[in-house]
Amino acid sequence: MSTEARSAAVAALIRLAGSTDHRDRADAGRALAAFAEAPEAKRPLLDLVLDADNTFTTRVTAEALLRRQDPAGLEVVATALATADDNHADWIHTAVLDVFGMFARDRDTAVRQCEALASDADERTRRGLDLVTAVLVGIDPVLRPA
């Protein structure tokens, strides 16, 4: 996909993220997560993870970001978690458990990515990465290497 087409897709999803309907915002969060590395997507993704009106949006956006299993998704979730209220934090934790509760190798990779991100992150993101790491190390995955 060309840079121009990607920018147009991100712009359209950012507009959808501003909808008054929580279903539109949830759909925008799921889709915008695919563009988490785009600088213009970060703020809208943070807003969706911390959606003030509906934690369904929080849940699905956080899960979509974590399913990327990469630093870009982890960074957005961690940054949001650093300032999340208890209700939002519970849904973010649920997303972490759902995404990383199956395979030990995925959980372990996510822990390493959090540690690597923390070295260059601002204070808020570092705090969030510490919180995500704490959740990750507390997971007892279903499947472990033989």
C-alpha atoms as a printed R data frame, in Angstrom:
    type eleno elety resid chain resno       x       y      z
1   ATOM     1    CA   MET     A     1   0.000   0.000  0.000
2   ATOM     2    CA   SER     A     2   1.332   3.420 -0.872
3   ATOM     3    CA   THR     A     3   2.129   6.020  1.756
4   ATOM     4    CA   GLU     A     4  -0.671   8.177  0.394
5   ATOM     5    CA   ALA     A     5  -3.224   5.365  0.664
6   ATOM     6    CA   ARG     A     6  -2.081   4.518  4.211
7   ATOM     7    CA   SER     A     7  -2.402   8.168  5.234
8   ATOM     8    CA   ALA     A     8  -5.899   8.329  3.757
9   ATOM     9    CA   ALA     A     9  -6.906   5.161  5.625
10  ATOM    10    CA   VAL     A    10  -5.548   6.521  8.917
11  ATOM    11    CA   ALA     A    11  -7.337   9.841  8.375
12  ATOM    12    CA   ALA     A    12 -10.645   8.069  7.698
13  ATOM    13    CA   LEU     A    13 -10.252   5.897 10.793
14  ATOM    14    CA   ILE     A    14  -9.409   8.915 12.938
15  ATOM    15    CA   ARG     A    15 -12.654  10.536 11.759
16  ATOM    16    CA   LEU     A    16 -14.543   7.330 12.641
17  ATOM    17    CA   ALA     A    17 -12.869   7.333 16.075
18  ATOM    18    CA   GLY     A    18 -14.589  10.655 16.762
19  ATOM    19    CA   SER     A    19 -18.059   9.168 16.326
20  ATOM    20    CA   THR     A    20 -20.652   9.439 19.068
21  ATOM    21    CA   ASP     A    21 -21.527   5.748 18.557
22  ATOM    22    CA   HIS     A    22 -19.354   3.408 20.634
23  ATOM    23    CA   ARG     A    23 -19.604   0.724 17.933
24  ATOM    24    CA   ASP     A    24 -17.995   3.068 15.425
25  ATOM    25    CA   ARG     A    25 -15.254   3.938 17.910
26  ATOM    26    CA   ALA     A    26 -14.642   0.252 18.643
27  ATOM    27    CA   ASP     A    27 -14.416  -0.512 14.924
28  ATOM    28    CA   ALA     A    28 -12.055   2.423 14.472
29  ATOM    29    CA   GLY     A    29  -9.883   1.161 17.333
30  ATOM    30    CA   ARG     A    30  -9.646  -2.340 15.890
31  ATOM    31    CA   ALA     A    31  -8.743  -1.050 12.446
32  ATOM    32    CA   LEU     A    32  -6.517   1.841 13.532
33  ATOM    33    CA   ALA     A    33  -4.431  -0.590 15.595
34  ATOM    34    CA   ALA     A    34  -3.068  -1.880 12.283
35  ATOM    35    CA   PHE     A    35  -1.501   1.560 11.807
36  ATOM    36    CA   ALA     A    36  -0.130   1.992 15.347
37  ATOM    37    CA   GLU     A    37   3.336   2.831 14.035
38  ATOM    38    CA   ALA     A    38   1.958   5.910 12.251
39  ATOM    39    CA   PRO     A    39   2.653   9.012 14.363
40  ATOM    40    CA   GLU     A    40  -0.769  10.501 13.601
41  ATOM    41    CA   ALA     A    41  -2.506   7.342 14.901
42  ATOM    42    CA   LYS     A    42  -0.961   7.349 18.389
43  ATOM    43    CA   ARG     A    43  -3.104  10.063 20.037
44  ATOM    44    CA   PRO     A    44  -6.417   8.729 18.658
45  ATOM    45    CA   LEU     A    45  -5.448   5.203 19.731
46  ATOM    46    CA   LEU     A    46  -4.662   6.424 23.253
47  ATOM    47    CA   ASP     A    47  -8.033   8.167 23.345
48  ATOM    48    CA   LEU     A    48  -9.778   4.980 22.199
49  ATOM    49    CA   VAL     A    49  -8.037   2.806 24.791
50  ATOM    50    CA   LEU     A    50  -9.138   5.321 27.426
51  ATOM    51    CA   ASP     A    51 -12.594   5.869 25.886
52  ATOM    52    CA   ALA     A    52 -14.577   7.925 28.388
53  ATOM    53    CA   ASP     A    53 -17.984   6.654 27.340
54  ATOM    54    CA   ASN     A    54 -17.650   2.923 26.786
55  ATOM    55    CA   THR     A    55 -15.131   0.355 27.980
56  ATOM    56    CA   PHE     A    56 -16.039  -1.964 25.103
57  ATOM    57    CA   THR     A    57 -13.995   0.427 22.973
58  ATOM    58    CA   THR     A    58 -11.191   0.194 25.529
59  ATOM    59    CA   ARG     A    59 -11.242  -3.595 25.465
60  ATOM    60    CA   VAL     A    60 -11.261  -4.151 21.717
61  ATOM    61    CA   THR     A    61  -8.739  -1.420 20.939
62  ATOM    62    CA   ALA     A    62  -6.290  -2.663 23.579
63  ATOM    63    CA   GLU     A    63  -6.673  -6.234 22.356
64  ATOM    64    CA   ALA     A    64  -6.121  -5.246 18.711
65  ATOM    65    CA   LEU     A    65  -2.993  -3.304 19.671
66  ATOM    66    CA   LEU     A    66  -1.632  -6.202 21.715
67  ATOM    67    CA   ARG     A    67  -2.405  -8.760 19.004
68  ATOM    68    CA   ARG     A    68   0.140  -6.942 16.843
69  ATOM    69    CA   GLN     A    69   2.694  -8.387 19.288
70  ATOM    70    CA   ASP     A    70   5.129  -5.617 18.526
71  ATOM    71    CA   PRO     A    71   6.618  -2.579 20.244
72  ATOM    72    CA   ALA     A    72   4.221  -0.106 18.566
73  ATOM    73    CA   GLY     A    73   1.134  -1.781 19.997
74  ATOM    74    CA   LEU     A    74   2.679  -2.386 23.404
75  ATOM    75    CA   GLU     A    75   3.783   1.230 23.679
76  ATOM    76    CA   VAL     A    76   0.296   2.631 23.085
77  ATOM    77    CA   VAL     A    77  -1.292   0.218 25.562
78  ATOM    78    CA   ALA     A    78   1.382   0.904 28.181
79  ATOM    79    CA   THR     A    79   1.078   4.656 27.796
80  ATOM    80    CA   ALA     A    80  -2.693   4.413 28.243
81  ATOM    81    CA   LEU     A    81  -2.389   2.076 31.218
82  ATOM    82    CA   ALA     A    82  -0.119   4.536 33.019
83  ATOM    83    CA   THR     A    83  -3.018   6.978 33.447
84  ATOM    84    CA   ALA     A    84  -6.021   4.648 33.242
85  ATOM    85    CA   ASP     A    85  -8.603   4.683 36.007
86  ATOM    86    CA   ASP     A    86  -9.348   1.385 37.755
87  ATOM    87    CA   ASN     A    87 -12.175   0.443 35.393
88  ATOM    88    CA   HIS     A    88 -10.145   1.025 32.233
89  ATOM    89    CA   ALA     A    89  -7.103  -0.659 33.796
90  ATOM    90    CA   ASP     A    90  -9.193  -3.782 34.474
91  ATOM    91    CA   TRP     A    91 -10.206  -4.008 30.814
92  ATOM    92    CA   ILE     A    92  -6.645  -3.411 29.630
93  ATOM    93    CA   HIS     A    93  -5.442  -6.174 31.970
94  ATOM    94    CA   THR     A    94  -8.117  -8.466 30.546
95  ATOM    95    CA   ALA     A    95  -6.829  -7.759 27.037
96  ATOM    96    CA   VAL     A    96  -3.248  -8.544 28.119
97  ATOM    97    CA   LEU     A    97  -4.369 -11.828 29.678
98  ATOM    98    CA   ASP     A    98  -6.405 -12.825 26.623
99  ATOM    99    CA   VAL     A    99  -3.629 -12.063 24.145
100 ATOM   100    CA   PHE     A   100  -0.663 -13.449 26.085
101 ATOM   101    CA   GLY     A   101  -2.237 -16.185 28.194
102 ATOM   102    CA   MET     A   102  -1.885 -18.986 25.678
103 ATOM   103    CA   PHE     A   103   1.744 -19.254 24.569
104 ATOM   104    CA   ALA     A   104   4.717 -18.783 26.899
105 ATOM   105    CA   ARG     A   105   6.923 -17.698 23.996
106 ATOM   106    CA   ASP     A   106   4.535 -14.842 23.100
107 ATOM   107    CA   ARG     A   107   4.391 -13.692 26.717
108 ATOM   108    CA   ASP     A   108   8.170 -13.888 27.061
109 ATOM   109    CA   THR     A   109   8.693 -11.937 23.846
110 ATOM   110    CA   ALA     A   110   6.299  -9.244 25.081
111 ATOM   111    CA   VAL     A   111   8.238  -8.963 28.363
112 ATOM   112    CA   ARG     A   112  11.482  -8.491 26.419
113 ATOM   113    CA   GLN     A   113   9.851  -5.886 24.185
114 ATOM   114    CA   CYS     A   114   8.579  -3.966 27.236
115 ATOM   115    CA   GLU     A   115  12.059  -3.992 28.736
116 ATOM   116    CA   ALA     A   116  13.601  -2.741 25.486
117 ATOM   117    CA   LEU     A   117  10.993   0.006 25.082
118 ATOM   118    CA   ALA     A   118  11.501   1.221 28.635
119 ATOM   119    CA   SER     A   119  15.084   2.261 27.949
120 ATOM   120    CA   ASP     A   120  13.989   5.016 25.522
121 ATOM   121    CA   ALA     A   121  10.510   5.822 26.860
122 ATOM   122    CA   ASP     A   122   9.260   8.909 28.677
123 ATOM   123    CA   GLU     A   123   8.274   8.620 32.340
124 ATOM   124    CA   ARG     A   124   4.573   7.988 31.671
125 ATOM   125    CA   THR     A   125   5.273   5.227 29.184
126 ATOM   126    CA   ARG     A   126   7.916   3.663 31.453
127 ATOM   127    CA   ARG     A   127   5.364   3.538 34.266
128 ATOM   128    CA   GLY     A   128   2.896   1.869 31.930
129 ATOM   129    CA   LEU     A   129   5.490  -0.581 30.649
130 ATOM   130    CA   ASP     A   130   6.257  -1.558 34.242
131 ATOM   131    CA   LEU     A   131   2.541  -2.189 34.799
132 ATOM   132    CA   VAL     A   132   2.207  -4.241 31.608
133 ATOM   133    CA   THR     A   133   5.325  -6.221 32.507
134 ATOM   134    CA   ALA     A   134   3.896  -6.972 35.953
135 ATOM   135    CA   VAL     A   135   0.731  -8.351 34.369
136 ATOM   136    CA   LEU     A   136   2.738 -10.379 31.847
137 ATOM   137    CA   VAL     A   137   5.040 -12.005 34.408
138 ATOM   138    CA   GLY     A   138   1.985 -12.921 36.469
139 ATOM   139    CA   ILE     A   139   0.521 -14.938 33.599
140 ATOM   140    CA   ASP     A   140   0.853 -18.709 33.718
141 ATOM   141    CA   PRO     A   141   0.499 -19.540 30.008
142 ATOM   142    CA   VAL     A   142  -1.441 -22.589 28.908
143 ATOM   143    CA   LEU     A   143   1.260 -23.799 26.503
144 ATOM   144    CA   ARG     A   144   4.961 -23.894 27.313
145 ATOM   145    CA   PRO     A   145   7.917 -25.134 25.262
146 ATOM   146    CA   ALA     A   146   8.590 -28.847 25.598
